[in-house]
Amino acid sequence: MAEFLKIYEENPNPKEIKKVVDVLKRGGLIIYPTDTVYGLGCDITNNKALERIARIKGVKLEKANFSFICHDLSNLSDYVKQIDTSTFKILKRALPGPYTFILPGAKTLPTVFKKKKTVGIRVPDNKIALEIVLQLGNPIVSTSIRDEDEVLEYTTDPELIYEKWQNLVDLVIDGGYGDNQASTIIDFSESEPSIVREGKGSLEIF
């Protein structure tokens, strides 16, 4: 059964963050808050954990469209092909924030993602998520927690999330109520950027 851990976003306790990072390093799955909806994540370098997330989502790992949650844009070239200056400026302006940017994948992607032509990059404006990734030292692979309830779509209450997910994951973070609106997804992998999904992030960043 998963551990339920309260962390305060204004001032995340480093000991609690370390506990989360230890779970990730052991190949565990976590549910954590972002600046949009709660996410299900694991260490990008742990193939067994990646397989577990793919199984939970009912998808083949190599075909899964997971986001890479990064602390900032400094290691972008590990996962993304070189992008032009204007695209980079938009990313700098928008992040951290409620956006997912689809970018052309680099040749240096982790083995399980080698065949992917594009990757989704996220730098959420949430101190808990950013501290986890910073302490872990590499991105976490993430997907949104969706709800089967068509009216709700996204569960915002961490206790309800824990109730539902406690036997599927290793740790659920209570970082306060989540949002019920997902990130705005913008595809920059082609010559012209296109809006894949309009979510919480404003389109005025262009």
C-alpha positions in Angstrom: 0.0 0.0 0.0 1.3 3.5 -0.9 2.5 5.9 1.6 0.5 9.2 1.9 2.8 12.1 2.5 1.9 15.7 3.2 4.2 18.3 1.7 3.6 22.1 1.7 4.1 23.8 -1.6 5.2 27.2 -0.2 8.1 25.6 1.6 8.7 22.0 0.8 10.6 20.1 3.5 13.9 18.8 2.1 13.6 15.6 4.2 10.2 14.9 2.7 11.5 15.6 -0.8 14.4 13.2 -0.1 11.9 10.5 0.9 10.1 11.0 -2.5 13.4 10.9 -4.4 14.4 7.7 -2.6 11.2 6.0 -3.7 11.8 7.1 -7.3 15.4 5.9 -7.2 14.2 2.5 -6.0 11.9 2.3 -9.1 8.8 3.4 -7.3 5.8 5.3 -8.8 4.6 8.5 -7.2 1.5 10.7 -7.6 2.5 14.3 -7.1 1.1 17.9 -7.6 1.9 20.2 -10.5 0.6 23.6 -11.4 -2.3 21.9 -13.2 -3.6 18.4 -12.4 -2.0 15.7 -10.2 0.5 13.6 -12.1 1.7 10.0 -12.0 5.4 9.8 -12.4 8.6 7.8 -12.2 12.4 8.1 -12.7 13.1 8.5 -16.5 16.2 6.2 -16.1 14.3 3.3 -14.5 12.9 1.0 -17.2 10.9 -1.2 -14.8 9.1 1.8 -13.4 8.4 3.1 -16.9 6.9 -0.3 -17.8 4.7 -0.2 -14.7 3.3 3.3 -15.7 2.7 2.0 -19.3 0.8 -1.0 -17.9 -1.4 1.2 -15.6 -2.2 3.4 -18.6 -2.8 0.4 -20.8 -0.3 1.5 -23.5 2.9 0.1 -25.0 5.8 1.9 -23.5 7.5 2.8 -26.8 4.3 4.3 -28.1 3.3 6.1 -24.9 3.0 9.9 -25.0 4.4 10.7 -21.6 5.7 14.1 -20.6 9.2 14.7 -19.3 9.1 16.9 -16.2 12.3 19.0 -16.0 13.6 21.4 -13.4 14.5 24.0 -16.0 15.7 24.2 -19.6 19.4 23.6 -18.9 19.5 20.0 -19.9 17.1 20.2 -22.8 19.6 19.0 -25.4 19.8 15.6 -23.7 16.2 15.0 -24.8 15.4 17.4 -27.6 17.1 18.2 -31.0 18.4 21.7 -31.3 15.6 24.2 -31.5 15.6 27.7 -33.1 16.0 30.8 -31.1 12.4 32.0 -31.4 11.1 28.7 -30.1 13.5 28.8 -27.2 12.4 32.3 -26.4 8.8 31.2 -26.2 9.8 28.3 -23.9 11.8 30.7 -21.7 8.8 33.1 -21.5 6.3 30.4 -20.7 8.2 28.2 -18.3 7.8 27.4 -15.5 4.1 27.3 -16.3 1.1 25.2 -17.2 2.3 24.2 -20.7 3.5 21.0 -22.4 5.7 21.7 -25.4 6.0 18.9 -28.0 9.6 19.1 -29.4 11.6 17.0 -31.8 13.3 14.1 -29.9 17.1 13.9 -29.7 19.2 10.9 -30.6 20.4 10.8 -27.0 16.9 9.8 -25.6 16.8 7.0 -23.1 16.7 3.6 -25.0 13.0 2.9 -24.4 12.2 6.2 -26.1 14.7 5.9 -29.0 12.0 5.4 -31.6 10.1 8.5 -30.6 10.3 11.4 -33.0 8.9 13.9 -30.5 8.9 14.4 -26.7 6.7 16.5 -24.4 8.6 18.8 -22.1 7.1 20.3 -18.9 8.5 22.6 -16.3 5.6 23.0 -13.9 5.3 26.1 -11.7 5.1 24.0 -8.6 7.9 24.0 -6.0 7.2 20.4 -4.9 7.5 19.0 -8.4 10.6 21.1 -9.2 12.4 20.2 -5.9 11.8 16.5 -6.6 13.3 16.7 -10.1 16.2 18.9 -8.8 17.1 16.4 -6.1 16.6 13.4 -8.4 19.1 14.9 -10.9 17.1 14.0 -14.0 13.5 14.4 -15.3 10.6 12.3 -14.2 8.4 10.8 -16.8 4.8 11.7 -16.1 1.2 11.4 -17.2 -2.0 13.1 -15.8 -4.2 11.3 -13.3 -7.5 11.1 -15.1 -10.9 10.2 -13.6 -13.4 7.8 -15.2 -16.1 10.2 -14.1 -17.0 12.2 -17.2 -18.2 15.1 -15.1 -15.0 15.4 -13.0 -12.4 14.2 -15.5 -9.6 15.1 -13.0 -9.7 14.3 -9.3 -8.5 17.4 -7.3 -8.6 16.0 -3.8 -5.4 14.2 -2.7 -7.3 12.0 -0.2 -9.6 10.7 -3.0 -6.6 10.2 -5.2 -5.0 8.2 -2.5 -8.1 6.1 -2.0 -8.2 5.2 -5.6 -4.5 4.7 -6.3 -3.0 3.4 -3.0 -2.6 -0.2 -4.4 -1.1 0.9 -7.7 1.6 3.3 -6.7 4.2 3.5 -3.9 3.7 7.1 -2.7 1.0 9.7 -3.0 1.9 13.3 -2.1 -0.7 15.5 -0.6 0.3 18.9 -1.9 -3.1 20.5 -1.4 -6.0 20.5 -3.8 -5.0 20.2 -7.5 -6.4 22.0 -10.4 -9.0 20.4 -12.7 -7.6 21.9 -15.9 -4.7 20.2 -17.7 -1.8 21.9 -19.3 -2.0 23.7 -22.7 -0.1 21.5 -25.2 1.7 23.2 -28.1 3.4 21.3 -30.8 6.7 22.8 -32.0 7.9 19.7 -33.8 6.8 20.9 -37.3 7.7 24.1 -39.1 4.6 25.9 -37.8 3.6 25.6 -34.1 0.1 24.1 -33.5 -2.2 24.0 -30.5 -2.9 20.3 -29.6 -4.9 21.1 -26.5 -6.0 24.4 -25.0 -5.8 24.0 -21.2 -4.7 26.2 -18.3 -1.9 28.0 -20.1 -2.8 31.2 -21.9 -2.1 31.3 -25.6 -0.9 34.9 -25.3 2.7 33.7 -24.9 3.1 33.8 -28.7 
